[in-house]
């Protein structure tokens, strides 16, 4: 059933820098009371712990990340510890988090941090952005969460909160737009510490309350100010948002092939890899893709291993 349309105007003007002043205090106060106790939020995590978490949390839920994160930091408590290992060890330790190219990128960032910055995660935003594997979001997140700087941190959760609370739409666009960046910057608190808390708080609100499905508006600290709720929660008018399938895809085949390689310290024969998937064309395509992505290294005589360089 379509939600009723309400003509109540949005309480915010997307281009107005004062629009956030009524949002910040209730969201940050809610965060102070309801934030999850996550290891990368603790002082002892340090900038490296924050960076590792940001790589792992991309497209992966917290409950899957936690055990791998803790094992990773025990083994590689500093970037230099990871940098001196072969990249294949990063892929092996990544386990079943998915999207294993993130492990190679994190290893590449660790090498660059060790070589360019004396083993310390740089504080400067431009230097963070110059690291391999670091994009706009990750650079802003590390600068904000590790160093308390003032940056617009736009992950999927934050974008959804801003779309609903400020622009009155159920979902943000599929890809981050210039208008979203402009809005996020306009809503940033002037004070660096408050801006950093706002970034973390709005992200947590999207993760726990203003979720993609079954949002719990009665728990939301800004429900009475939310433009989407005031408009009667009009449904998303774009194409249907579909969850990613996994079973039977090349991603599944790649995961099975990598699982065999992770479990073996010795090179693995092609005949062993052939057993993981019956369909030979798809299996070959998946293996070729792993090689092209640098996740698997082919050797003479039909052997394969995780990369050493």
Secondary structure, 3 states (H helix, E strand, C coil): CCCCCCCCCCCCCCCCHHHHHHHHHHHHHHHHHHCCCCHHHCHHHHHHHHHHHHHHHCCCCHHHHHHHHHHHHHHCCCHHHHHCCCHHHHHHHHCCCCCCHHHHHHHHHHHHHHHHCCCCCCCCHHHHHCCCCCCHHHHHHHHHHHHCCCCCCCCHHHHHHHHHHHHCCCCCCCCCCHHHHHHHHHCCCCCHHHHHHHHHHHHHHHHHCCCCCCCCHHHCCCHHHCHHHHCCCCCCCCCCCCCCCCCCCHHHHHHHHHHHHHCCCCCEEHHHHHHHCCCHHHHHHHHHHHHHCCCCEEEHHHEEECCCC
